[in-house]
Amino acid sequence: MPNWAISYVKGVEAVNYRLGRFAMYLLFAIMAILLWSSVTKIAKIPALWTLEMAQFTLVAYYLLGAPYSMQLGANVRMDLLYARLPIKRQAAWDIFTIFCLLFYLGVMLWGAVDSTAYSFQIGERAPSAWRPPLWPIKVIITVSFALMILQAIAHLIRDIAIIRGIEIDRPFTGDVDR
């Protein structure tokens, strides 16, 4: 494998690993927001912002963690036949399916960029009593899809390396499928 490809894989996986580890802690932020919501409702002074903020944080948690999940091999897969294949055949099958994933993610990224640009142009706000601006969460969604595409390409490079009999070490992940 060329050095640039190995550097690309390691660079993308380093970014996604750190961002994924950060995203894991957003779960605590969601719990704090929902706890605050419960406390204010019991005190009969409900906060208007808590439900939407919990939803926005959940979106960030889920989407920023997606590339990390793919990197760890924690994504859902139909292993009925796949797990029985030799590693090189698994890599060949992954190469085929990665292109389907890249097409899907490309369409999603295109829509996310368009939606984010629209949100900036008109100053879009949520239709609620709190009325927060929507551009911050839309930027997070757009960045998450871009990072997922970069991780899918890194996965593709790893699969090509496996077929060629080359192993790219995984400095961040420890336990993975292969």
C-alpha positions as a LaTeX table, in Angstrom:
\begin{tabular}{lrrr}
\hline
Residue & $x$ (\AA) & $y$ (\AA) & $z$ (\AA) \\
\hline
Met1 & 0.00 & 0.00 & 0.00 \\
Pro2 & 1.28 & 3.50 & $-0.74$ \\
Asn3 & 2.37 & 5.56 & 2.26 \\
Trp4 & $-0.26$ & 8.20 & 1.53 \\
Ala5 & $-3.02$ & 5.58 & 1.83 \\
Ile6 & $-1.71$ & 4.31 & 5.15 \\
Ser7 & $-1.32$ & 7.90 & 6.40 \\
Tyr8 & $-4.87$ & 8.67 & 5.27 \\
Val9 & $-6.29$ & 5.67 & 7.15 \\
Lys10 & $-4.36$ & 6.48 & 10.31 \\
Gly11 & $-5.24$ & 10.19 & 10.16 \\
Val12 & $-8.96$ & 9.66 & 9.58 \\
Glu13 & $-9.14$ & 6.96 & 12.23 \\
Ala14 & $-7.29$ & 9.15 & 14.74 \\
Val15 & $-9.80$ & 11.98 & 14.25 \\
Asn16 & $-12.83$ & 9.68 & 14.34 \\
Tyr17 & $-11.50$ & 7.81 & 17.37 \\
Arg18 & $-11.07$ & 10.98 & 19.41 \\
Leu19 & $-14.37$ & 12.47 & 18.27 \\
Gly20 & $-16.16$ & 9.19 & 18.95 \\
Arg21 & $-14.71$ & 9.01 & 22.46 \\
Phe22 & $-15.91$ & 12.59 & 23.04 \\
Ala23 & $-19.36$ & 11.72 & 21.68 \\
Met24 & $-19.67$ & 8.90 & 24.21 \\
Tyr25 & $-19.72$ & 11.49 & 26.98 \\
Leu26 & $-22.64$ & 13.33 & 25.39 \\
Leu27 & $-24.82$ & 10.65 & 26.96 \\
Phe28 & $-24.06$ & 12.22 & 30.34 \\
Ala29 & $-25.07$ & 15.63 & 28.97 \\
Ile30 & $-28.38$ & 14.13 & 27.79 \\
Met31 & $-28.97$ & 12.63 & 31.24 \\
Ala32 & $-28.19$ & 15.96 & 32.92 \\
Ile33 & $-30.58$ & 17.81 & 30.62 \\
Leu34 & $-33.38$ & 15.31 & 31.24 \\
Leu35 & $-32.71$ & 15.36 & 35.00 \\
Trp36 & $-32.95$ & 19.15 & 34.94 \\
Ser37 & $-36.19$ & 18.84 & 33.01 \\
Ser38 & $-37.63$ & 16.53 & 35.67 \\
Val39 & $-36.51$ & 18.78 & 38.51 \\
Thr40 & $-38.04$ & 21.89 & 36.94 \\
Lys41 & $-41.31$ & 20.08 & 36.23 \\
Ile42 & $-41.55$ & 18.89 & 39.82 \\
Ala43 & $-40.88$ & 22.47 & 40.97 \\
Lys44 & $-43.74$ & 23.59 & 38.68 \\
Ile45 & $-41.43$ & 25.81 & 36.59 \\
Pro46 & $-40.74$ & 23.67 & 33.53 \\
Ala47 & $-37.85$ & 24.73 & 31.35 \\
Leu48 & $-38.86$ & 25.18 & 27.72 \\
Trp49 & $-35.47$ & 24.28 & 26.29 \\
Thr50 & $-34.88$ & 20.84 & 27.78 \\
Leu51 & $-36.73$ & 18.58 & 25.34 \\
Glu52 & $-35.23$ & 20.11 & 22.21 \\
Met53 & $-31.78$ & 20.35 & 23.74 \\
Ala54 & $-31.93$ & 16.67 & 24.70 \\
Gln55 & $-32.97$ & 15.83 & 21.13 \\
Phe56 & $-30.15$ & 17.91 & 19.62 \\
Thr57 & $-27.62$ & 16.33 & 21.97 \\
Leu58 & $-28.92$ & 12.86 & 21.09 \\
Val59 & $-28.48$ & 13.61 & 17.37 \\
Ala60 & $-24.90$ & 14.75 & 18.01 \\
Tyr61 & $-24.24$ & 11.67 & 20.17 \\
Tyr62 & $-25.59$ & 9.29 & 17.54 \\
Leu63 & $-24.12$ & 10.86 & 14.41 \\
Leu64 & $-20.69$ & 11.83 & 15.78 \\
Gly65 & $-20.38$ & 8.31 & 17.16 \\
Ala66 & $-21.23$ & 6.63 & 13.84 \\
Pro67 & $-17.75$ & 6.80 & 12.25 \\
Tyr68 & $-16.24$ & 5.57 & 15.52 \\
Ser69 & $-18.70$ & 2.69 & 15.57 \\
Met70 & $-17.76$ & 1.76 & 12.00 \\
Gln71 & $-14.07$ & 1.97 & 12.89 \\
Leu72 & $-14.56$ & $-0.46$ & 15.77 \\
Gly73 & $-16.63$ & $-2.84$ & 13.65 \\
Ala74 & $-19.56$ & $-2.34$ & 16.01 \\
Asn75 & $-22.00$ & $-1.62$ & 13.19 \\
Val76 & $-24.85$ & $-4.05$ & 12.55 \\
Arg77 & $-24.17$ & $-6.62$ & 9.86 \\
Met78 & $-25.85$ & $-9.80$ & 8.64 \\
Asp79 & $-23.26$ & $-12.33$ & 9.73 \\
Leu80 & $-25.20$ & $-15.43$ & 8.75 \\
Leu81 & $-23.02$ & $-16.09$ & 5.70 \\
Tyr82 & $-20.44$ & $-13.32$ & 5.98 \\
Ala83 & $-18.81$ & $-14.67$ & 9.17 \\
Arg84 & $-18.18$ & $-18.03$ & 7.50 \\
Leu85 & $-16.19$ & $-16.48$ & 4.65 \\
Pro86 & $-12.39$ & $-16.30$ & 4.69 \\
Ile87 & $-11.02$ & $-12.87$ & 5.60 \\
Lys88 & $-10.05$ & $-12.00$ & 2.01 \\
Arg89 & $-13.56$ & $-12.84$ & 0.78 \\
Gln90 & $-15.02$ & $-10.75$ & 3.59 \\
Ala91 & $-12.84$ & $-7.87$ & 2.44 \\
Ala92 & $-14.00$ & $-8.35$ & $-1.17$ \\
Trp93 & $-17.64$ & $-8.32$ & $-0.07$ \\
Asp94 & $-16.96$ & $-5.22$ & 2.04 \\
Ile95 & $-15.47$ & $-3.47$ & $-1.00$ \\
Phe96 & $-18.70$ & $-4.07$ & $-2.91$ \\
Thr97 & $-20.94$ & $-2.91$ & $-0.05$ \\
Ile98 & $-18.75$ & 0.12 & 0.75 \\
Phe99 & $-19.63$ & 1.59 & $-2.64$ \\
Cys100 & $-23.33$ & 1.25 & $-1.80$ \\
Leu101 & $-22.66$ & 2.94 & 1.55 \\
Leu102 & $-20.65$ & 5.71 & $-0.10$ \\
Phe103 & $-23.49$ & 6.41 & $-2.55$ \\
Tyr104 & $-26.00$ & 6.57 & 0.30 \\
Leu105 & $-23.77$ & 8.78 & 2.44 \\
Gly106 & $-23.05$ & 11.03 & $-0.56$ \\
Val107 & $-26.76$ & 11.62 & $-1.07$ \\
Met108 & $-27.22$ & 12.27 & 2.65 \\
Leu109 & $-24.27$ & 14.69 & 2.70 \\
Trp110 & $-25.62$ & 16.53 & $-0.32$ \\
Gly111 & $-28.98$ & 16.95 & 1.43 \\
Ala112 & $-27.31$ & 17.97 & 4.69 \\
Val113 & $-25.17$ & 20.63 & 3.00 \\
Asp114 & $-28.22$ & 22.00 & 1.17 \\
Ser115 & $-30.29$ & 22.04 & 4.37 \\
Thr116 & $-27.49$ & 23.69 & 6.35 \\
Ala117 & $-26.99$ & 26.39 & 3.72 \\
Tyr118 & $-30.75$ & 27.05 & 3.71 \\
Ser119 & $-30.75$ & 27.26 & 7.50 \\
Phe120 & $-27.98$ & 29.89 & 7.42 \\
Gln121 & $-29.63$ & 31.87 & 4.62 \\
Ile122 & $-33.01$ & 32.31 & 6.26 \\
Gly123 & $-31.97$ & 32.14 & 9.91 \\
Glu124 & $-34.09$ & 29.02 & 10.43 \\
Arg125 & $-35.41$ & 28.41 & 13.93 \\
Ala126 & $-37.28$ & 25.50 & 15.48 \\
Pro127 & $-41.07$ & 25.96 & 15.59 \\
Ser128 & $-41.37$ & 25.80 & 19.37 \\
Ala129 & $-41.71$ & 28.12 & 22.33 \\
Trp130 & $-37.92$ & 28.14 & 22.82 \\
Arg131 & $-37.20$ & 28.73 & 19.09 \\
Pro132 & $-33.49$ & 27.83 & 18.98 \\
Pro133 & $-31.56$ & 28.37 & 15.75 \\
Leu134 & $-31.23$ & 25.14 & 13.79 \\
Trp135 & $-27.92$ & 25.81 & 12.06 \\
Pro136 & $-25.72$ & 24.40 & 14.87 \\
Ile137 & $-27.30$ & 20.95 & 14.78 \\
Lys138 & $-27.37$ & 21.00 & 10.98 \\
Val139 & $-23.64$ & 21.76 & 10.91 \\
Ile140 & $-23.06$ & 18.79 & 13.24 \\
Ile141 & $-25.13$ & 16.57 & 10.93 \\
Thr142 & $-23.19$ & 17.73 & 7.87 \\
Val143 & $-19.80$ & 17.23 & 9.53 \\
Ser144 & $-20.89$ & 13.79 & 10.76 \\
Phe145 & $-21.83$ & 12.63 & 7.26 \\
Ala146 & $-18.51$ & 13.94 & 5.91 \\
Leu147 & $-16.60$ & 12.08 & 8.63 \\
Met148 & $-18.58$ & 8.93 & 7.91 \\
Ile149 & $-17.62$ & 9.15 & 4.23 \\
Leu150 & $-13.96$ & 9.59 & 5.19 \\
Gln151 & $-14.19$ & 6.58 & 7.52 \\
Ala152 & $-15.85$ & 4.49 & 4.80 \\
Ile153 & $-12.99$ & 5.34 & 2.43 \\
Ala154 & $-10.50$ & 4.37 & 5.15 \\
His155 & $-12.39$ & 1.09 & 5.53 \\
Leu156 & $-12.18$ & 0.59 & 1.75 \\
Ile157 & $-8.41$ & 1.14 & 1.83 \\
Arg158 & $-8.09$ & $-1.39$ & 4.68 \\
Asp159 & $-10.08$ & $-3.94$ & 2.69 \\
Ile160 & $-7.88$ & $-3.45$ & $-0.38$ \\
Ala161 & $-4.84$ & $-3.92$ & 1.84 \\
Ile162 & $-6.30$ & $-7.15$ & 3.26 \\
Ile163 & $-6.84$ & $-8.52$ & $-0.25$ \\
Arg164 & $-3.23$ & $-7.64$ & $-1.09$ \\
Gly165 & $-2.07$ & $-9.42$ & 2.07 \\
Ile166 & $-1.01$ & $-6.21$ & 3.84 \\
Glu167 & $-2.12$ & $-5.37$ & 7.35 \\
Ile168 & $-2.49$ & $-1.75$ & 8.45 \\
Asp169 & $-2.08$ & $-1.65$ & 12.21 \\
Arg170 & $-4.88$ & $-0.29$ & 14.37 \\
Pro171 & $-3.29$ & 1.93 & 16.99 \\
Phe172 & $-6.58$ & 3.12 & 18.50 \\
Thr173 & $-9.06$ & 0.28 & 18.43 \\
Gly174 & $-7.80$ & $-2.85$ & 20.11 \\
Asp175 & $-10.60$ & $-5.38$ & 19.62 \\
Val176 & $-12.17$ & $-5.49$ & 16.16 \\
Asp177 & $-13.74$ & $-8.05$ & 13.86 \\
Arg178 & $-10.57$ & $-8.89$ & 11.94 \\
\hline
\end{tabular}
